Amino acid sequence: MFQFPNLKGERISERTRKRLMNLYSIIEGTQPLDRGFGLDGSVLDLPPEAAKNRYALDVIQKTKRYVKEVEVTEVTFLTNADGSILPTIHLKVV
C-alpha cells in the first residue's frame, strides 16, 4: 500500500503514522463532515505519468493540511512488472 522509509534517526509517533495511513487510505469526498479529507481517486483514470504527478501533489497538499507534524520531502514510485505503481512517501518530522 504505502511505504515510509526510515527517517534518518527521526521517529514518527504511532499516532501520526496512523493519521497518515488514514489520510492516504481514504478517497476524497467519502468522509462525512470533511469531504476534502483523503486523496483524489480520479488519478486512477489518468495515464501513469500524469497519475504520479497528480498523486504526489495531492499527498503533499493533504499532508500539509491534515498532518502538520510531518512534511513530505519527496514522493517516489516503483513500477512493478504487472504495471502496478507503488508510492514511497519520504517524510521529515517538523
Secondary structure, DSSP 8 states (H G I E B T S, - for coil): --B---BTTB---HHHHHHHHHHHHSBTT-STT-TT-SB-GGGGGS-HHHHHHHHHHHHHHHHHHH-TTEEEEEEEEEE-TTS-EEEEEEEEE-
